Amino acid sequence: MNIPEKLVTFVTGTDVAVWAASSGNQRLPDLARPTGVAKGDSDDELIIYIPQKRVEKMLVNIGENDQLALFCSELTRFESYQFKGRCTAHWTAKDEEVESQKRLMGAFSEFLAQIYGFAADMVYKAYFSVPIVALGLRVEQIFEQTPKKGTGTPIQKG
């Protein structure tokens, strides 16, 4: 499913919190807080970046079941979406990817500091660490998740 450009811009924003979820053969869910998301090489792919110390269980799950979910929510308006699909690959993030995630997490931390009064360095240290693992997510479905009438509705192609 091609990801609308509006949603690529949304999920890669500095004011959006993201969570990734997987489950293995036992169907027990695992949840991780990524440092951020980037557009993949194709129009149906996102790259999810998660610190290695938080992704170990997810990698085991992916070995058993390649399905992934990504939830994202803008933190002041709560506009939210869920992306579901399959993990196509995972790798240790390259230097330029890590640098990109440092900048994104820095901006996210500053956003939280300005809006909610959290100490930016505390947020940054809580969520950012290296090495980082990149997960390729081939998106098959997108769902509206904003708290309102119609929540859970699939977003149609085109």
C-alpha positions in Angstrom: 0.0 0.0 0.0 1.4 3.4 -1.0 1.7 5.6 2.1 0.2 9.0 1.4 2.9 11.7 1.5 0.8 13.5 4.2 1.2 10.5 6.5 5.0 10.2 5.8 5.4 13.8 6.8 3.2 13.2 9.9 5.0 10.1 11.2 8.5 11.6 10.7 7.6 14.8 12.6 9.3 16.1 15.7 6.0 16.4 17.6 4.9 12.8 17.1 5.5 10.0 19.5 5.8 6.5 18.0 5.6 3.0 19.4 6.3 -0.3 17.6 4.7 -3.7 18.4 5.3 -7.3 17.5 4.4 -10.7 18.7 6.1 -14.1 18.2 4.6 -17.6 17.9 3.1 -17.4 21.3 1.2 -14.3 20.3 2.5 -12.4 23.3 2.9 -8.7 22.4 6.1 -6.8 22.7 6.2 -3.0 22.6 9.2 -0.7 22.0 9.6 3.1 21.8 11.5 4.0 18.7 13.8 7.0 18.4 12.0 7.8 15.2 10.8 6.8 11.8 12.0 7.6 8.2 10.6 7.0 4.8 11.9 3.9 3.2 13.2 3.4 -0.4 9.7 2.6 -1.8 6.4 4.3 -1.4 5.1 1.5 0.8 8.0 1.4 3.3 8.9 3.0 6.5 12.1 2.6 8.5 11.7 2.3 12.3 14.7 3.0 14.4 14.9 1.4 17.9 17.8 1.4 20.3 19.3 -2.2 20.4 18.8 -2.5 24.1 15.0 -2.1 23.6 14.6 -4.3 20.4 16.0 -7.7 21.4 12.6 -9.3 22.1 11.2 -7.8 19.0 13.9 -9.3 16.8 13.2 -12.7 18.3 9.5 -12.1 17.5 10.3 -11.0 13.9 12.2 -14.3 13.4 9.0 -16.2 14.2 6.4 -13.8 12.8 7.3 -10.9 10.6 4.2 -8.8 11.3 4.8 -5.4 12.8 2.6 -2.5 13.9 3.6 1.1 14.3 1.4 3.6 16.3 2.0 7.3 16.1 0.3 10.2 17.8 0.9 13.9 17.6 1.3 15.0 21.2 -0.8 18.2 21.4 -3.8 17.4 19.2 -3.6 13.6 19.5 -4.0 13.0 15.8 -3.1 9.3 15.5 -2.5 6.6 13.0 -1.6 2.9 13.1 0.5 1.3 10.3 0.5 -2.5 10.0 2.6 -4.6 7.8 5.6 -6.9 7.6 9.2 -6.5 8.6 11.2 -6.9 5.4 14.7 -6.4 6.9 16.6 -5.3 9.9 20.2 -4.0 10.3 22.4 -2.0 12.6 21.8 1.6 11.7 24.6 3.3 9.7 26.4 6.3 11.0 24.3 8.7 9.0 21.1 7.1 10.2 22.2 7.4 13.8 23.0 11.1 13.3 19.6 11.6 11.8 18.0 9.9 14.8 20.1 12.0 17.2 18.7 15.2 15.5 15.2 13.9 15.6 15.3 12.8 19.2 16.9 16.1 20.2 14.1 18.0 18.5 11.5 15.7 20.0 13.0 16.2 23.5 13.0 20.0 23.1 9.4 19.8 22.0 8.4 17.9 25.1 10.4 20.4 27.2 8.5 23.3 25.7 5.1 21.9 25.8 5.1 19.8 29.0 8.0 21.2 31.0 10.1 18.0 31.0 13.8 18.4 31.1 15.0 17.9 27.5 18.2 16.1 28.4 16.2 13.7 30.7 13.9 12.8 27.8 16.8 12.4 25.4 18.7 10.1 27.7 15.6 8.0 28.5 14.9 7.2 24.8 18.2 7.5 22.9 21.1 5.1 23.0 23.4 3.4 20.5 23.6 1.1 18.8 20.3 1.5 17.0 18.6 -1.2 15.0 16.6 -0.2 11.8 13.5 -2.2 10.9 12.1 -2.0 7.4 8.2 -2.0 7.6 6.4 -2.8 4.3 3.0 -1.1 5.1 -0.1 -3.2 4.2 -2.7 -1.3 6.1 -3.2 2.1 7.7 -5.8 2.9 10.3 -7.2 6.2 11.6 -6.6 6.2 15.4 -7.4 9.8 16.4 -9.8 9.9 19.3 -13.1 10.8 17.6 -16.0 9.2 15.8 -14.7 6.9 13.1 -11.6 5.8 15.0 -10.3 2.5 13.7 -11.4 3.1 10.2 -8.9 1.9 7.5 -7.4 4.6 5.3 -8.2 3.6 1.7 -5.7 3.8 -1.2 -5.7 6.9 -3.2 
